[in-house]
Amino acid sequence: MQLHAVQADITTLAVDAIVNAANRSLLGGGGVDGAIHRAAGPELLVACRALNGCRTGQVKLTPGFRLPAKYVIHAVGPVWHGGGQGEAALLADCYRNSVTLAMAQGCASLAFPAISTGVYGYPVEAAAEIAIAIVRAAAMEPLAEVIFCCFSAADHMLYQRLLGRLPR
Ligand code: ADP
């Protein structure tokens, strides 16, 4: 399995599935969620309305509609409250459940944004360590490629370093 980091807008990636950092309503929001809904078109909101929301740490699947990606996996990350409220386990659940669902759908390629590290306030490096460890442990056939899609150059450098591509 190939694991790598890119700096990109996740809505432009032609992979089998992209993960959305959604909220529990699944009815759209700001950040990456807003970008995904804008790029996928209004059919995505219609599909999400039928899902009745999603619990923190859990994931739900929709088509990608107008996106180059076939599917969107909507994952609800934890809001950071200082680390004492099970945030790490819930973030790990997001990554593990996304990988499991992607494999069950037969996906060969999957891209993640940095879930919870925007408006939800999760410290980026701690979140990236969880993301990489869980994906490394959970991803197997038919998932051949997992991309960590970083929005900022700083996040990209961080992921490259944690993946061993840059000197510490
Ligand atoms: P959360 O509410 O889970 O914190 P955000 O959308 O606020 O979600 O932020 C999660 C991450 O997604 C942040 O690193 C943010 O910079 C990044 N992000 C925002 N827009 C995009 C995009 N179009 N493609 C990829 N990543 C994005």
Backbone and ligand atoms as CSV (ligand in chain L), in Angstrom:
chain,resi,resn,atom,element,x,y,z
A,1,MET,N,N,0.833,-1.195,0.000
A,1,MET,CA,C,0.000,0.000,0.000
A,1,MET,C,C,0.880,1.263,0.000
A,2,GLN,N,N,0.516,2.202,-0.858
A,2,GLN,CA,C,1.258,3.463,-0.927
A,2,GLN,C,C,0.560,4.499,-0.065
A,3,LEU,N,N,1.353,5.187,0.743
A,3,LEU,CA,C,0.830,6.256,1.596
A,3,LEU,C,C,1.565,7.516,1.228
A,4,HIS,N,N,0.860,8.567,0.819
A,4,HIS,CA,C,1.605,9.801,0.629
A,4,HIS,C,C,0.787,11.035,0.912
A,5,ALA,N,N,1.503,12.154,0.993
A,5,ALA,CA,C,0.866,13.432,1.292
A,5,ALA,C,C,0.976,14.336,0.080
A,6,VAL,N,N,-0.094,15.037,-0.234
A,6,VAL,CA,C,-0.061,16.038,-1.300
A,6,VAL,C,C,-0.644,17.334,-0.739
A,7,GLN,N,N,-0.294,18.443,-1.368
A,7,GLN,CA,C,-0.945,19.703,-1.038
A,7,GLN,C,C,-1.920,20.001,-2.159
A,8,ALA,N,N,-3.208,19.980,-1.861
A,8,ALA,CA,C,-4.228,20.136,-2.901
A,8,ALA,C,C,-5.577,20.462,-2.275
A,9,ASP,N,N,-6.505,20.829,-3.158
A,9,ASP,CA,C,-7.913,20.931,-2.806
A,9,ASP,C,C,-8.487,19.534,-3.029
A,10,ILE,N,N,-9.010,18.928,-1.988
A,10,ILE,CA,C,-9.424,17.516,-2.065
A,10,ILE,C,C,-10.518,17.301,-3.112
A,11,THR,N,N,-11.253,18.348,-3.442
A,11,THR,CA,C,-12.346,18.196,-4.417
A,11,THR,C,C,-11.823,17.983,-5.842
A,12,THR,N,N,-10.524,18.178,-6.056
A,12,THR,CA,C,-9.956,18.011,-7.399
A,12,THR,C,C,-9.367,16.613,-7.609
A,13,LEU,N,N,-9.345,15.788,-6.567
A,13,LEU,CA,C,-8.623,14.513,-6.670
A,13,LEU,C,C,-9.480,13.421,-7.313
A,14,ALA,N,N,-8.947,12.808,-8.343
A,14,ALA,CA,C,-9.653,11.724,-9.049
A,14,ALA,C,C,-9.280,10.390,-8.427
A,15,VAL,N,N,-9.828,10.164,-7.239
A,15,VAL,CA,C,-9.600,8.916,-6.511
A,15,VAL,C,C,-10.945,8.201,-6.383
A,16,ASP,N,N,-10.931,6.964,-5.930
A,16,ASP,CA,C,-12.201,6.247,-5.786
A,16,ASP,C,C,-13.082,6.889,-4.715
A,17,ALA,N,N,-12.474,7.317,-3.611
A,17,ALA,CA,C,-13.266,7.963,-2.561
A,17,ALA,C,C,-12.466,9.060,-1.886
A,18,ILE,N,N,-13.163,10.142,-1.565
A,18,ILE,CA,C,-12.577,11.163,-0.683
A,18,ILE,C,C,-13.366,11.141,0.621
A,19,VAL,N,N,-12.676,11.509,1.689
A,19,VAL,CA,C,-13.327,11.595,2.995
A,19,VAL,C,C,-13.677,13.055,3.245
A,20,ASN,N,N,-14.863,13.274,3.781
A,20,ASN,CA,C,-15.299,14.610,4.167
A,20,ASN,C,C,-15.202,14.742,5.680
A,21,ALA,N,N,-14.671,15.872,6.146
A,21,ALA,CA,C,-14.702,16.197,7.581
A,21,ALA,C,C,-16.044,16.868,7.841
A,22,ALA,N,N,-17.044,16.036,8.093
A,22,ALA,CA,C,-18.423,16.516,8.192
A,22,ALA,C,C,-18.776,16.850,9.640
A,23,ASN,N,N,-19.962,17.370,9.832
A,23,ASN,CA,C,-20.488,17.521,11.200
A,23,ASN,C,C,-21.643,16.540,11.377
A,24,ARG,N,N,-22.162,16.433,12.598
A,24,ARG,CA,C,-23.129,15.372,12.883
A,24,ARG,C,C,-24.430,15.490,12.095
A,25,SER,N,N,-24.749,16.696,11.636
A,25,SER,CA,C,-25.990,16.857,10.856
A,25,SER,C,C,-25.834,16.293,9.446
A,26,LEU,N,N,-24.612,16.231,8.960
A,26,LEU,CA,C,-24.300,15.876,7.556
A,26,LEU,C,C,-24.975,16.814,6.562
A,27,LEU,N,N,-25.359,17.995,7.016
A,27,LEU,CA,C,-26.076,18.901,6.115
A,27,LEU,C,C,-25.186,20.024,5.590
A,28,GLY,N,N,-23.900,19.814,5.646
A,28,GLY,CA,C,-22.979,20.799,5.081
A,28,GLY,C,C,-22.493,21.764,6.144
A,29,GLY,N,N,-21.388,22.413,5.841
A,29,GLY,CA,C,-20.786,23.347,6.793
A,29,GLY,C,C,-19.738,24.153,6.067
A,30,GLY,N,N,-18.758,24.638,6.820
A,30,GLY,CA,C,-17.679,25.422,6.201
A,30,GLY,C,C,-16.514,24.519,5.861
A,31,GLY,N,N,-15.371,25.116,5.643
A,31,GLY,CA,C,-14.135,24.376,5.427
A,31,GLY,C,C,-14.252,23.362,4.303
A,32,VAL,N,N,-13.679,22.201,4.547
A,32,VAL,CA,C,-13.629,21.183,3.497
A,32,VAL,C,C,-15.044,20.672,3.165
A,33,ASP,N,N,-15.909,20.638,4.166
A,33,ASP,CA,C,-17.291,20.203,3.962
A,33,ASP,C,C,-17.997,21.121,2.948
A,34,GLY,N,N,-17.860,22.416,3.130
A,34,GLY,CA,C,-18.475,23.374,2.202
A,34,GLY,C,C,-17.914,23.219,0.803
A,35,ALA,N,N,-16.598,23.042,0.723
A,35,ALA,CA,C,-15.948,22.896,-0.590
A,35,ALA,C,C,-16.456,21.637,-1.298
A,36,ILE,N,N,-16.610,20.552,-0.550
A,36,ILE,CA,C,-17.081,19.291,-1.150
A,36,ILE,C,C,-18.525,19.445,-1.636
A,37,HIS,N,N,-19.369,20.066,-0.837
A,37,HIS,CA,C,-20.766,20.256,-1.277
A,37,HIS,C,C,-20.841,21.165,-2.506
A,38,ARG,N,N,-20.042,22.208,-2.545
A,38,ARG,CA,C,-20.060,23.093,-3.720
A,38,ARG,C,C,-19.620,22.347,-4.972
A,39,ALA,N,N,-18.579,21.554,-4.846
A,39,ALA,CA,C,-18.035,20.874,-6.026
A,39,ALA,C,C,-18.895,19.680,-6.456
A,40,ALA,N,N,-19.539,19.024,-5.501
A,40,ALA,CA,C,-20.346,17.834,-5.834
A,40,ALA,C,C,-21.693,18.227,-6.421
A,41,GLY,N,N,-22.163,19.430,-6.067
A,41,GLY,CA,C,-23.462,19.885,-6.557
A,41,GLY,C,C,-24.577,19.573,-5.571
A,42,PRO,N,N,-25.774,20.102,-5.826
A,42,PRO,CA,C,-26.880,20.010,-4.872
A,42,PRO,C,C,-27.379,18.592,-4.620
A,43,GLU,N,N,-27.082,17.663,-5.522
A,43,GLU,CA,C,-27.497,16.264,-5.300
A,43,GLU,C,C,-26.869,15.711,-4.022
A,44,LEU,N,N,-25.689,16.225,-3.676
A,44,LEU,CA,C,-25.027,15.696,-2.473
A,44,LEU,C,C,-25.845,16.017,-1.223
A,45,LEU,N,N,-26.365,17.223,-1.144
A,45,LEU,CA,C,-27.163,17.592,0.031
A,45,LEU,C,C,-28.432,16.747,0.096
A,46,VAL,N,N,-29.035,16.499,-1.042
A,46,VAL,CA,C,-30.240,15.654,-1.089
A,46,VAL,C,C,-29.902,14.259,-0.546
A,47,ALA,N,N,-28.793,13.705,-0.987
A,47,ALA,CA,C,-28.375,12.373,-0.521
A,47,ALA,C,C,-28.074,12.394,0.971
A,48,CYS,N,N,-27.437,13.465,1.442
A,48,CYS,CA,C,-27.066,13.550,2.865
A,48,CYS,C,C,-28.297,13.682,3.750
A,49,ARG,N,N,-29.321,14.377,3.280
A,49,ARG,CA,C,-30.554,14.537,4.068
A,49,ARG,C,C,-31.175,13.190,4.404
A,50,ALA,N,N,-31.016,12.230,3.502
A,50,ALA,CA,C,-31.626,10.908,3.706
A,50,ALA,C,C,-30.843,10.064,4.719
A,51,LEU,N,N,-29.683,10.524,5.166
A,51,LEU,CA,C,-28.822,9.707,6.034
A,51,LEU,C,C,-29.111,9.898,7.522
A,52,ASN,N,N,-29.912,10.891,7.865
A,52,ASN,CA,C,-30.264,11.139,9.275
A,52,ASN,C,C,-29.067,11.389,10.179
A,53,GLY,N,N,-28.095,12.123,9.681
A,53,GLY,CA,C,-26.962,12.488,10.521
A,53,GLY,C,C,-26.022,11.327,10.778
A,54,CYS,N,N,-25.038,11.593,11.631
A,54,CYS,CA,C,-23.979,10.600,11.870
A,54,CYS,C,C,-23.346,10.915,13.210
A,55,ARG,N,N,-23.053,9.865,13.986
A,55,ARG,CA,C,-22.429,10.089,15.291
A,55,ARG,C,C,-20.940,10.381,15.137
A,56,THR,N,N,-20.384,11.061,16.121
A,56,THR,CA,C,-18.948,11.365,16.124
A,56,THR,C,C,-18.135,10.064,16.085
A,57,GLY,N,N,-17.157,10.033,15.201
A,57,GLY,CA,C,-16.316,8.846,15.041
A,57,GLY,C,C,-16.836,7.867,13.998
A,58,GLN,N,N,-18.097,8.079,13.580
A,58,GLN,CA,C,-18.699,7.175,12.601
A,58,GLN,C,C,-18.650,7.788,11.197
A,59,VAL,N,N,-18.995,6.985,10.203
A,59,VAL,CA,C,-18.900,7.424,8.805
A,59,VAL,C,C,-20.134,6.970,8.027
A,60,LYS,N,N,-20.477,7.726,6.987
A,60,LYS,CA,C,-21.553,7.326,6.073
A,60,LYS,C,C,-21.141,7.633,4.634
A,61,LEU,N,N,-21.707,6.852,3.715
A,61,LEU,CA,C,-21.280,6.895,2.310
A,61,LEU,C,C,-22.317,7.574,1.420
A,62,THR,N,N,-21.836,8.380,0.474
A,62,THR,CA,C,-22.689,8.866,-0.627
A,62,THR,C,C,-21.898,8.748,-1.920
A,63,PRO,N,N,-22.598,8.867,-3.050
A,63,PRO,CA,C,-21.869,9.025,-4.310
A,63,PRO,C,C,-21.125,10.369,-4.315
A,64,GLY,N,N,-20.225,10.525,-5.251
A,64,GLY,CA,C,-19.492,11.780,-5.381
A,64,GLY,C,C,-20.177,12.789,-6.304
A,65,PHE,N,N,-21.227,12.343,-6.981
A,65,PHE,CA,C,-21.961,13.213,-7.912
A,65,PHE,C,C,-21.012,13.928,-8.866
A,66,ARG,N,N,-20.936,15.250,-8.847
A,66,ARG,CA,C,-20.116,15.952,-9.857
A,66,ARG,C,C,-18.615,15.980,-9.545
A,67,LEU,N,N,-18.229,15.362,-8.450
A,67,LEU,CA,C,-16.792,15.305,-8.115
A,67,LEU,C,C,-16.088,14.296,-9.013
A,68,PRO,N,N,-14.791,14.456,-9.202
A,68,PRO,CA,C,-14.041,13.397,-9.888
A,68,PRO,C,C,-13.991,12.105,-9.063
A,69,ALA,N,N,-14.157,12.193,-7.760
A,69,ALA,CA,C,-14.167,10.985,-6.911
A,69,ALA,C,C,-15.516,10.277,-7.035
A,70,LYS,N,N,-15.464,8.945,-7.033
A,70,LYS,CA,C,-16.699,8.145,-7.151
A,70,LYS,C,C,-17.574,8.271,-5.910
A,71,TYR,N,N,-16.946,8.252,-4.740
A,71,TYR,CA,C,-17.694,8.267,-3.477
A,71,TYR,C,C,-17.180,9.360,-2.551
A,72,VAL,N,N,-18.073,9.793,-1.666
A,72,VAL,CA,C,-17.663,10.614,-0.520
A,72,VAL,C,C,-17.986,9.818,0.746
A,73,ILE,N,N,-16.989,9.661,1.594
A,73,ILE,CA,C,-17.183,9.058,2.913
A,73,ILE,C,C,-17.243,10.206,3.909
A,74,HIS,N,N,-18.404,10.393,4.515
A,74,HIS,CA,C,-18.597,11.504,5.443
A,74,HIS,C,C,-18.223,11.016,6.838
A,75,ALA,N,N,-17.166,11.585,7.388
A,75,ALA,CA,C,-16.670,11.186,8.709
A,75,ALA,C,C,-16.863,12.359,9.660
A,76,VAL,N,N,-17.368,12.085,10.848
A,76,VAL,CA,C,-17.567,13.154,11.832
A,76,VAL,C,C,-16.466,13.088,12.873
A,77,GLY,N,N,-15.557,14.033,12.804
A,77,GLY,CA,C,-14.451,14.092,13.756
A,77,GLY,C,C,-14.892,14.716,15.062
A,78,PRO,N,N,-14.083,14.495,16.113
A,78,PRO,CA,C,-14.392,15.094,17.410
A,78,PRO,C,C,-13.999,16.569,17.454
A,79,VAL,N,N,-14.756,17.336,18.214
A,79,VAL,CA,C,-14.334,18.699,18.556
A,79,VAL,C,C,-13.276,18.567,19.653
A,80,TRP,N,N,-12.185,19.318,19.528
A,80,TRP,CA,C,-11.110,19.274,20.530
A,80,TRP,C,C,-11.539,20.021,21.794
A,81,HIS,N,N,-11.526,19.293,22.936
A,81,HIS,CA,C,-11.861,19.928,24.218
A,81,HIS,C,C,-10.682,19.851,25.168
A,82,GLY,N,N,-9.461,19.691,24.637
A,82,GLY,CA,C,-8.286,19.608,25.491
A,82,GLY,C,C,-7.692,18.219,25.560
A,83,GLY,N,N,-8.372,17.240,25.027
A,83,GLY,CA,C,-7.809,15.891,24.927
A,83,GLY,C,C,-8.341,14.904,25.952
A,84,GLY,N,N,-9.091,15.391,26.923
A,84,GLY,CA,C,-9.568,14.518,27.999
A,84,GLY,C,C,-10.955,13.948,27.775
A,85,GLN,N,N,-11.492,14.146,26.603
A,85,GLN,CA,C,-12.863,13.668,26.357
A,85,GLN,C,C,-12.922,12.621,25.247
A,86,GLY,N,N,-11.879,11.817,25.184
A,86,GLY,CA,C,-11.886,10.720,24.219
A,86,GLY,C,C,-11.641,11.151,22.791
A,87,GLU,N,N,-11.091,12.354,22.610
A,87,GLU,CA,C,-10.912,12.859,21.253
A,87,GLU,C,C,-10.021,11.963,20.393
A,88,ALA,N,N,-8.911,11.467,20.976
A,88,ALA,CA,C,-7.969,10.660,20.182
A,88,ALA,C,C,-8.640,9.383,19.686
A,89,ALA,N,N,-9.394,8.724,20.564
A,89,ALA,CA,C,-10.067,7.477,20.162
A,89,ALA,C,C,-11.123,7.761,19.091
A,90,LEU,N,N,-11.811,8.870,19.228
A,90,LEU,CA,C,-12.847,9.205,18.238
A,90,LEU,C,C,-12.222,9.564,16.892
A,91,LEU,N,N,-11.084,10.259,16.927
A,91,LEU,CA,C,-10.412,10.581,15.669
A,91,LEU,C,C,-9.892,9.297,15.009
A,92,ALA,N,N,-9.330,8.406,15.814
A,92,ALA,CA,C,-8.873,7.114,15.283
A,92,ALA,C,C,-10.039,6.347,14.667
A,93,ASP,N,N,-11.202,6.387,15.322
A,93,ASP,CA,C,-12.396,5.723,14.766
A,93,ASP,C,C,-12.727,6.272,13.378
A,94,CYS,N,N,-12.632,7.586,13.195
A,94,CYS,CA,C,-12.927,8.192,11.884
A,94,CYS,C,C,-12.043,7.590,10.803
A,95,TYR,N,N,-10.740,7.509,11.095
A,95,TYR,CA,C,-9.809,6.989,10.090
A,95,TYR,C,C,-10.039,5.493,9.856
A,96,ARG,N,N,-10.206,4.729,10.949
A,96,ARG,CA,C,-10.389,3.278,10.813
A,96,ARG,C,C,-11.693,2.977,10.074
A,97,ASN,N,N,-12.779,3.641,10.459
A,97,ASN,CA,C,-14.071,3.378,9.829
A,97,ASN,C,C,-14.078,3.811,8.364
A,98,SER,N,N,-13.366,4.876,8.040
A,98,SER,CA,C,-13.290,5.322,6.644
A,98,SER,C,C,-12.561,4.296,5.785
A,99,VAL,N,N,-11.434,3.806,6.292
A,99,VAL,CA,C,-10.660,2.803,5.561
A,99,VAL,C,C,-11.478,1.528,5.384
A,100,THR,N,N,-12.151,1.103,6.433
A,100,THR,CA,C,-12.967,-0.122,6.371
A,100,THR,C,C,-14.083,0.025,5.342
A,101,LEU,N,N,-14.758,1.162,5.351
A,101,LEU,CA,C,-15.855,1.387,4.403
A,101,LEU,C,C,-15.326,1.461,2.969
A,102,ALA,N,N,-14.205,2.136,2.783
A,102,ALA,CA,C,-13.621,2.233,1.441
A,102,ALA,C,C,-13.275,0.842,0.906
A,103,MET,N,N,-12.691,0.003,1.743
A,103,MET,CA,C,-12.326,-1.350,1.306
A,103,MET,C,C,-13.585,-2.157,0.993
A,104,ALA,N,N,-14.619,-1.996,1.805
A,104,ALA,CA,C,-15.875,-2.723,1.565
A,104,ALA,C,C,-16.516,-2.303,0.243
A,105,GLN,N,N,-16.267,-1.070,-0.180
A,105,GLN,CA,C,-16.791,-0.580,-1.468
A,105,GLN,C,C,-15.881,-0.952,-2.629
A,106,GLY,N,N,-14.778,-1.603,-2.331
A,106,GLY,CA,C,-13.857,-2.015,-3.379
A,106,GLY,C,C,-12.937,-0.908,-3.863
A,107,CYS,N,N,-12.770,0.121,-3.056
A,107,CYS,CA,C,-11.932,1.259,-3.482
A,107,CYS,C,C,-10.453,0.870,-3.494
A,108,ALA,N,N,-9.768,1.335,-4.532
A,108,ALA,CA,C,-8.319,1.141,-4.610
A,108,ALA,C,C,-7.578,2.389,-4.153
A,109,SER,N,N,-8.250,3.548,-4.201
A,109,SER,CA,C,-7.594,4.801,-3.803
A,109,SER,C,C,-8.539,5.630,-2.942
A,110,LEU,N,N,-7.952,6.285,-1.944
A,110,LEU,CA,C,-8.734,7.016,-0.937
A,110,LEU,C,C,-7.932,8.243,-0.516
A,111,ALA,N,N,-8.612,9.382,-0.365
A,111,ALA,CA,C,-7.932,10.598,0.097
A,111,ALA,C,C,-8.617,11.169,1.332
A,112,PHE,N,N,-7.808,11.554,2.300
A,112,PHE,CA,C,-8.296,12.142,3.554
A,112,PHE,C,C,-7.903,13.609,3.668
A,113,PRO,N,N,-8.783,14.462,4.167
A,113,PRO,CA,C,-8.346,15.769,4.653
A,113,PRO,C,C,-7.864,15.591,6.093
A,114,ALA,N,N,-7.348,16.644,6.683
A,114,ALA,CA,C,-6.892,16.572,8.084
A,114,ALA,C,C,-8.109,16.794,8.990
A,115,ILE,N,N,-8.839,15.697,9.209
A,115,ILE,CA,C,-10.109,15.730,9.960
A,115,ILE,C,C,-9.915,16.378,11.339
A,116,SER,N,N,-10.837,17.227,11.696
A,116,SER,CA,C,-10.913,17.884,13.022
A,116,SER,C,C,-9.879,18.980,13.261
A,117,THR,N,N,-8.949,19.185,12.327
A,117,THR,CA,C,-7.865,20.131,12.628
A,117,THR,C,C,-8.155,21.564,12.184
A,118,GLY,N,N,-9.342,21.792,11.618
A,118,GLY,CA,C,-9.726,23.156,11.242
A,118,GLY,C,C,-10.547,23.775,12.353
A,119,VAL,N,N,-11.802,24.017,12.049
A,119,VAL,CA,C,-12.716,24.639,13.017
A,119,VAL,C,C,-12.822,23.812,14.304
A,120,TYR,N,N,-12.666,22.494,14.221
A,120,TYR,CA,C,-12.814,21.644,15.406
A,120,TYR,C,C,-11.603,21.679,16.327
A,121,GLY,N,N,-10.501,22.297,15.889
A,121,GLY,CA,C,-9.420,22.666,16.804
A,121,GLY,C,C,-8.459,21.593,17.268
A,122,TYR,N,N,-8.487,20.403,16.649
A,122,TYR,CA,C,-7.571,19.329,17.074
A,122,TYR,C,C,-6.139,19.721,16.697
A,123,PRO,N,N,-5.171,19.612,17.597
A,123,PRO,CA,C,-3.781,19.954,17.258
A,123,PRO,C,C,-3.291,19.121,16.060
A,124,VAL,N,N,-2.718,19.806,15.080
A,124,VAL,CA,C,-2.473,19.179,13.783
A,124,VAL,C,C,-1.490,18.011,13.856
A,125,GLU,N,N,-0.398,18.182,14.606
A,125,GLU,CA,C,0.604,17.104,14.607
A,125,GLU,C,C,0.073,15.862,15.321
A,126,ALA,N,N,-0.616,16.055,16.415
A,126,ALA,CA,C,-1.189,14.905,17.140
A,126,ALA,C,C,-2.208,14.200,16.256
A,127,ALA,N,N,-2.977,14.973,15.514
A,127,ALA,CA,C,-3.981,14.382,14.625
A,127,ALA,C,C,-3.312,13.620,13.482
A,128,ALA,N,N,-2.236,14.170,12.936
A,128,ALA,CA,C,-1.542,13.528,11.815
A,128,ALA,C,C,-0.902,12.212,12.251
A,129,GLU,N,N,-0.388,12.178,13.487
A,129,GLU,CA,C,0.210,10.931,13.979
A,129,GLU,C,C,-0.842,9.827,14.060
A,130,ILE,N,N,-2.027,10.182,14.520
A,130,ILE,CA,C,-3.118,9.201,14.589
A,130,ILE,C,C,-3.509,8.765,13.183
A,131,ALA,N,N,-3.662,9.737,12.292
A,131,ALA,CA,C,-4.090,9.440,10.919
A,131,ALA,C,C,-3.143,8.422,10.280
A,132,ILE,N,N,-1.851,8.679,10.371
A,132,ILE,CA,C,-0.865,7.815,9.715
A,132,ILE,C,C,-0.825,6.433,10.368
A,133,ALA,N,N,-0.828,6.397,11.689
A,133,ALA,CA,C,-0.748,5.099,12.388
A,133,ALA,C,C,-1.966,4.239,12.079
A,134,ILE,N,N,-3.142,4.825,12.094
A,134,ILE,CA,C,-4.356,4.030,11.882
A,134,ILE,C,C,-4.432,3.550,10.429
A,135,VAL,N,N,-4.126,4.438,9.493
A,135,VAL,CA,C,-4.204,4.034,8.088
A,135,VAL,C,C,-3.183,2.933,7.803
A,136,ARG,N,N,-1.969,3.088,8.335
A,136,ARG,CA,C,-0.947,2.047,8.136
A,136,ARG,C,C,-1.425,0.699,8.646
A,137,ALA,N,N,-2.100,0.717,9.782
A,137,ALA,CA,C,-2.520,-0.549,10.396
A,137,ALA,C,C,-3.758,-1.130,9.724
A,138,ALA,N,N,-4.626,-0.280,9.198
A,138,ALA,CA,C,-5.943,-0.759,8.759
A,138,ALA,C,C,-6.062,-1.012,7.261
A,139,ALA,N,N,-5.258,-0.335,6.468
A,139,ALA,CA,C,-5.460,-0.418,5.019
A,139,ALA,C,C,-4.863,-1.701,4.453
A,140,MET,N,N,-5.650,-2.419,3.691
A,140,MET,CA,C,-5.161,-3.610,2.980
A,140,MET,C,C,-5.924,-3.750,1.683
A,141,GLU,N,N,-5.724,-4.840,0.976
A,141,GLU,CA,C,-6.390,-5.070,-0.297
A,141,GLU,C,C,-7.883,-4.804,-0.187
A,142,PRO,N,N,-8.519,-4.162,-1.156
A,142,PRO,CA,C,-7.981,-3.695,-2.428
A,142,PRO,C,C,-7.456,-2.268,-2.393
A,143,LEU,N,N,-7.315,-1.714,-1.189
A,143,LEU,CA,C,-6.879,-0.319,-1.075
A,143,LEU,C,C,-5.370,-0.248,-1.308
A,144,ALA,N,N,-4.980,0.308,-2.445
A,144,ALA,CA,C,-3.567,0.312,-2.831
A,144,ALA,C,C,-2.904,1.657,-2.569
A,145,GLU,N,N,-3.728,2.721,-2.454
A,145,GLU,CA,C,-3.158,4.061,-2.331
A,145,GLU,C,C,-4.006,4.907,-1.390
A,146,VAL,N,N,-3.376,5.482,-0.378
A,146,VAL,CA,C,-4.061,6.423,0.508
A,146,VAL,C,C,-3.284,7.733,0.492
A,147,ILE,N,N,-4.035,8.797,0.244
A,147,ILE,CA,C,-3.447,10.132,0.113
A,147,ILE,C,C,-3.892,10.991,1.289
A,148,PHE,N,N,-2.947,11.630,1.956
A,148,PHE,CA,C,-3.290,12.643,2.947
A,148,PHE,C,C,-3.280,13.981,2.220
A,149,CYS,N,N,-4.453,14.541,2.039
A,149,CYS,CA,C,-4.595,15.764,1.253
A,149,CYS,C,C,-4.508,16.969,2.174
A,150,CYS,N,N,-3.404,17.680,2.088
A,150,CYS,CA,C,-3.147,18.821,2.967
A,150,CYS,C,C,-3.530,20.104,2.253
A,151,PHE,N,N,-4.175,20.987,2.979
A,151,PHE,CA,C,-4.609,22.242,2.360
A,151,PHE,C,C,-3.491,23.275,2.412
A,152,SER,N,N,-2.711,23.255,3.482
A,152,SER,CA,C,-1.651,24.258,3.629
A,152,SER,C,C,-0.283,23.629,3.385
A,153,ALA,N,N,0.666,24.492,3.012
A,153,ALA,CA,C,2.044,24.035,2.823
A,153,ALA,C,C,2.620,23.519,4.145
A,154,ALA,N,N,2.239,24.147,5.243
A,154,ALA,CA,C,2.759,23.725,6.555
A,154,ALA,C,C,2.272,22.312,6.897
A,155,ASP,N,N,1.009,22.050,6.636
A,155,ASP,CA,C,0.489,20.697,6.903
A,155,ASP,C,C,1.167,19.673,5.996
A,156,HIS,N,N,1.406,20.062,4.755
A,156,HIS,CA,C,2.067,19.151,3.813
A,156,HIS,C,C,3.463,18.785,4.315
A,157,MET,N,N,4.215,19.790,4.776
A,157,MET,CA,C,5.564,19.539,5.306
A,157,MET,C,C,5.498,18.627,6.524
A,158,LEU,N,N,4.526,18.873,7.384
A,158,LEU,CA,C,4.363,18.047,8.589
A,158,LEU,C,C,4.112,16.580,8.215
A,159,TYR,N,N,3.180,16.345,7.311
A,159,TYR,CA,C,2.883,14.969,6.899
A,159,TYR,C,C,4.094,14.324,6.223
A,160,GLN,N,N,4.795,15.079,5.392
A,160,GLN,CA,C,5.988,14.539,4.736
A,160,GLN,C,C,7.009,14.104,5.772
A,161,ARG,N,N,7.158,14.931,6.797
A,161,ARG,CA,C,8.126,14.612,7.848
A,161,ARG,C,C,7.681,13.360,8.608
A,162,LEU,N,N,6.400,13.305,8.967
A,162,LEU,CA,C,5.924,12.144,9.731
A,162,LEU,C,C,5.940,10.867,8.894
A,163,LEU,N,N,5.816,11.017,7.586
A,163,LEU,CA,C,5.869,9.847,6.706
A,163,LEU,C,C,7.305,9.472,6.375
A,164,GLY,N,N,8.243,10.235,6.916
A,164,GLY,CA,C,9.643,9.907,6.717
A,164,GLY,C,C,10.228,10.417,5.425
A,165,ARG,N,N,9.538,11.370,4.795
A,165,ARG,CA,C,10.019,11.882,3.508
A,165,ARG,C,C,10.890,13.122,3.659
A,166,LEU,N,N,10.907,13.705,4.852
A,166,LEU,CA,C,11.733,14.887,5.087
A,166,LEU,C,C,12.542,14.633,6.342
A,167,PRO,N,N,13.718,15.253,6.442
A,167,PRO,CA,C,14.514,15.064,7.655
A,167,PRO,C,C,13.802,15.649,8.865
A,168,ARG,N,N,13.987,15.015,10.000
A,168,ARG,CA,C,13.446,15.569,11.242
A,168,ARG,C,C,14.383,16.629,11.688
L,1,ADP,P1,P,-13.114,20.273,11.017
L,1,ADP,O1,O,-14.433,20.923,11.342
L,1,ADP,O2,O,-13.185,18.751,11.041
L,1,ADP,O3,O,-11.990,20.825,11.811
L,1,ADP,P2,P,-12.374,21.864,8.643
L,1,ADP,O4,O,-12.998,21.774,7.298
L,1,ADP,O5,O,-12.581,23.136,9.414
L,1,ADP,O6,O,-12.902,20.576,9.449
L,1,ADP,O7,O,-10.822,21.611,8.527
L,1,ADP,C1,C,-10.246,20.333,8.312
L,1,ADP,C2,C,-9.022,20.475,7.431
L,1,ADP,O8,O,-9.438,20.599,6.064
L,1,ADP,C3,C,-8.153,21.719,7.715
L,1,ADP,O9,O,-6.799,21.316,7.634
L,1,ADP,C4,C,-8.494,22.637,6.544
L,1,ADP,O10,O,-7.426,23.506,6.228
L,1,ADP,C5,C,-8.690,21.625,5.446
L,1,ADP,N1,N,-9.410,22.051,4.233
L,1,ADP,C6,C,-10.271,23.078,4.053
L,1,ADP,N2,N,-10.711,23.109,2.786
L,1,ADP,C7,C,-10.116,22.069,2.137
L,1,ADP,C8,C,-10.129,21.561,0.799
L,1,ADP,N3,N,-10.879,22.127,-0.154
L,1,ADP,N4,N,-9.365,20.466,0.507
L,1,ADP,C9,C,-8.608,19.869,1.462
L,1,ADP,N5,N,-8.544,20.297,2.735
L,1,ADP,C10,C,-9.283,21.382,3.072
